[in-house]
Each structure stands twice: as C-alpha cells, then as structure tokens.
C-alpha cells in the first residue's frame, strides 16, 4: 500500500513545514536537543516510509492484502 506510506511522508513534511520557523528561534541547550531529536525522528519516519514505498521492507501487517493474510492462516 504505497499510498499510506506516501501519506505518512506528506504528513511528516507538513509537520516539518509548520515547525521550521521555530527551529531557528530556540536559544537554550534544551531547545537545541529537542529540535535535534525531532529532526532525527523526522528522518527516521521518512526513511522508513521510503523503504516501504521502494519495497525494501514488508508493509505493516494491517496494510497487507487480505489474500496474503488468508493464505498465511491456511498453512
């Protein structure tokens, strides 16, 4: 289900768009650590969904087709 992975990437990009102006305004070390962690999490989300879109990993169980689930259940 490529469309779910694409929607998650677009949602993550929207969150980055909303957060980008605030990243430069932080002044404390704690704020810097928070934004660094946030950006690392953003890269993990985008990378994982790109891997799903490129079929490098299996999609989550709830996104697999019904035929595969019933075939697994019969074995």
C-alpha positions in Angstrom: 0.0 0.0 0.0 2.2 2.7 -1.3 -0.5 5.4 -0.8 -0.3 5.0 3.0 3.4 5.4 3.0 3.2 8.4 0.8 0.5 10.0 3.0 2.7 9.5 6.1 5.7 11.1 4.3 3.5 14.1 3.3 2.2 14.4 6.9 5.8 14.4 8.2 6.7 17.0 5.6 3.8 19.2 6.7 4.9 19.0 10.3 8.4 20.0 9.3 6.9 22.9 7.3 5.0 24.1 10.4 7.9 23.6 12.8 10.7 25.0 10.6 10.3 28.7 11.7 10.5 27.7 15.4 13.7 25.7 15.0 15.8 28.8 14.4 14.3 30.7 17.3 15.4 28.4 20.1 18.0 29.8 22.4 18.7 27.2 25.1 20.6 24.0 25.0 17.4 22.0 26.0 15.7 23.5 23.0 18.5 22.5 20.7 18.4 19.0 22.0 14.7 18.8 21.5 14.9 20.0 17.9 17.8 17.8 17.1 15.8 14.8 18.4 12.7 16.0 16.5 14.7 16.2 13.2 16.2 12.8 13.8 12.7 11.3 14.4 11.5 13.1 11.2 14.4 11.4 9.2 13.5 8.0 10.7 9.9 8.4 9.7 10.6 9.5 6.2 13.3 6.8 5.7 11.1 4.0 7.0 8.3 5.0 4.7 10.6 5.4 1.7 11.8 1.9 2.4 8.2 0.7 2.4 7.5 2.5 -0.8 10.5 1.1 -2.5 9.6 -2.4 -1.2 12.8 -2.8 0.7 10.8 -3.9 3.8 7.4 -5.6 4.3 4.5 -3.3 4.9 2.8 -3.4 8.3 0.5 -6.4 8.9 -2.6 -4.3 8.8 -1.7 -3.0 5.3 -1.0 -6.3 3.7 -3.6 -7.6 1.3 -6.4 -10.0 2.5 -5.3 -12.8 0.2 -1.9 -13.0 1.8 -3.4 -13.0 5.3 -5.8 -15.8 4.4 -3.1 -17.8 2.8 -1.0 -17.4 5.9 -3.9 -18.6 8.1 -4.5 -21.7 6.0 -0.9 -23.0 6.5 
